Amino acid sequence: MPEALVPADATSRAIRHALRRLVPFLMLMFVVSFLDRANVAFAKQALAATEGISEQIYALGAGLFFLSYSTCGFPSNLILHRIGARRWLSTLLIAWGLVSTSTMFVTGPESFYALRLLLGATEAGFFPGVILYLTYWFPNRVRGRMMGLFYLGVPLALILGGPLSGFLLDLHGRGGLQGWQWMFLVEGLLAVGVGFAAFALLEDKPVEAAWLPGDEKRALVEELASEEHARRSAGPVELLPMLRDPRVLRFLLIYALIQTSTYGVVFYLPAEVAGLLHRPAGFIVGLVSAIPWICALAAVYFLPHTADARCNHRRVAALTLLIAGVASLVFPTAGPVVGLIALSVAASGFVAVQPVFWTFPTSYLAGRAAAGGIALIGAGNLGGFFAPNLKVWADRAFHSQTAGLYLLAGLTLVNAGLIATMRNAPGDR
């Protein structure tokens, strides 16, 4: 009998139902999340011209987001584990949308710093919360692919966000607002709207899903319970043992270095493209800035599928970072065409490796240790603080505008080695 005609088992049918119901909306939430944290890159030139936000102030403010983001994720995930994803995720979306909107009132360094810190605190629980939420719904055998689909939100945010932010910047003077004020207003209110929709559309766990037929619900709950039991036997379950676990600490370091590489691109890509085109940030720069993220869109879809199919997530992740690191070394001295190609390869690798990475901790941690451990590892987003500040420090120390880019590329190569040398990596089946 052809494979297409073989009746799917109840668990597979349940996974398909959950995929169609949940994952597109989670992806939309991630688009809004990433848009609200990264749109400051498009306001960089305007804030410098009108509000006195210098290169150093911008680097510190862009990075301060990740200080509060990294410290607030841990308690936020414990709250989600206790009260449920529907109520907590919708609350977070509404809160950070209002904060992002308030960025339109920035008047100098102090207000810029304060709002970036507050945005990080309100957005902190979203990403680790969704990673934990996916473990409630999808078994190990498909989780890499589900996370890959969720991660499509990153390149989609940067593909759609570039032209959208550029268009809103070009509204300068309309309604008495500057272009960057329109950008923060519209994109912040978008998050508020999605937050209200999340409360209406999400379910906390499969057992509560009225839209799942009874046989599918039972089969999915049984498989997930079996995997939870296996994780409880193999790894830490409570918080204190998890905090002392060397494997968890290695995951934290790896993820921090991934984020350092990623935000080294995110925070500076529009400015680099503007330099290549010899024009200020606007709609055209936004369109060209979308090219690397279009490439990342394809990579983040196919790479987790490849890792799941080959059952060797460690090797796939290490090779991806190696290629991305080499591309990062090529970019600074390449011409416009080769530079854009290298930038596209690097951006694709930095984004696509992340859903593959997350199969390691989610296959290892269980219970409250999973809620706390995922958030602890998510504190590696401090890499977003270090990226712009490391770049500024290296450029100054070596009196070169490319020294910072070379430093970030070198850290990517080191990280490839950290993943390649892991033994018995969780997620490799």
Order of alpha helices (4+ residues) and beta strands (2+ residues): alpha-alpha-alpha-alpha-alpha-alpha-alpha-alpha-alpha-alpha-alpha-alpha-alpha-alpha-alpha-alpha-alpha-alpha-alpha-alpha
